[in-house]
Amino acid sequence: MSESKLKTGILGLNEAGQLLLEASKKIDCLQIQAVADKDTNLAEKIAGQYKCAAYDDYRQLIIQNQLDCLLVAAPIHSCDEFVRMAMKKKFNVLKLAPAARDFEEAAKFVRLGEEQEIQFAIANPSRFARSFIALRKYLEEGKIEQLFLMNAFCNLGDHPQPGWRTDPKLAGGGVLLQDCYHIIDQIVSNFDMPQQVYSLNTNQARDKRQRLYLTEDTAIVTMKFSDTFIGNFIATRRAETGHKDEYLRLYGKGTIVTVSDTQLTVCDGLGKVSEKLKCDGGELVCATELLKSFGQSVLSPEKNKLRSSGRENLEDMAVIESAYLSARTRFPEEPGRILQMASLGADKAASV
């Protein structure tokens, strides 16, 4: 593709979608051509700001435009068939995390993107946070010796959730999938998939039978990476649990490293701080870097490798799928076995 403006559309003008639009103004290679949201007034208002076409029907945006890129901020249950339609029209797709409602759906999107020879990527803004970039460098330089324990915590705080997030059919999962995907992505991208996952999930429903028909709002996930490296992850989005709090903490020989979206702190074994890096770049900075990376991968894929590709994110989905399976079976599950399903599916499709 030549070095030119990428004609771009967006499905969903929620808070995350509007953040992507704001970031797009800072990216020279993107030109917003169409926006769509089921709220007609909102779509028309934002279209006026960006001087582009407005739609309250996702299907019509896909049909009436020939785009280079499609940004997907709408929940996947509301637009899955239209995303597939866009991919078949050769639109490169950047979808906000999570990759899909479950592993199988994600694998189908990945295979379709590969069949159509387009870019299909998942937007994981935390990968572009300076604190997590610093963590990756810290790990690559081997500054944590004999890493033996990882502890992750995610409390979403007390803020309202849309009703569809409690429905397993619409959401696919609860706090792990919909709210903590970015933390799981950091774990997998920095330490690879765990060999085994054991999970306990629950929600605020008092009746055991009713609990089966709601997504989890609280989960504990234990992970085994090797015989000498293990980790756990606690997540909740239940009301009245205090302020939002998220971090990833690593324990090595004489070193403790704690990282969040805005800060990386290094302590010795006694808790004395030896290094502190504050990185409050903000959500807009991360979204801007994310869009820039995606645009460059579309314009010149040979020079700019796609970051956070759909296939790469299948590892995240395999870990999450394993956690949900473990919560049902009450036994440890292996993400590698689930990931193998995608490879077998790709081999089968290639042989047809």
Sequence and secondary structure as in RCSB ss.txt:
>XXXX:A:sequence
MSESKLKTGILGLNEAGQLLLEASKKIDCLQIQAVADKDTNLAEKIAGQYKCAAYDDYRQLIIQNQLDCLLVAAP
IHSCDEFVRMAMKKKFNVLKLAPAARDFEEAAKFVRLGEEQEIQFAIANPSRFARSFIALRKYLEEGKIEQLFLM
NAFCNLGDHPQPGWRTDPKLAGGGVLLQDCYHIIDQIVSNFDMPQQVYSLNTNQARDKRQRLYLTEDTAIVTMKF
SDTFIGNFIATRRAETGHKDEYLRLYGKGTIVTVSDTQLTVCDGLGKVSEKLKCDGGELVCATELLKSFGQSVLS
PEKNKLRSSGRENLEDMAVIESAYLSARTRFPEEPGRILQMASLGADKAASV
>XXXX:A:secstr
  SS EEEEEE  SHHHHHHHHHHTT TTEEEEEEE S HHHHHHHHHHHTSEEES HHHHHHH   SEEEE S 
GGGTHHHHHHHHHTT EEEEESSS SSHHHHHHHHHHHHHHT  EEEE GGGG HHHHHHHHHHHTT STT  EE
EEEEE  S    GGGG HHHHSSSIIIIISHHHHHHHHHHH   SEEEEEEE S SSHHHHTTS  SEEEEEEES
SSS EEEEEEE  SSS S EEEEEEEETTEEEEE SSEEEEEETT  EEEEEE   HHHHHHHHHHHHHHHHHH 
TTTS  SSBHHHHHHHHHHHHHHHHHHHHSS B HHHHHHHHHHHHHHHHH 
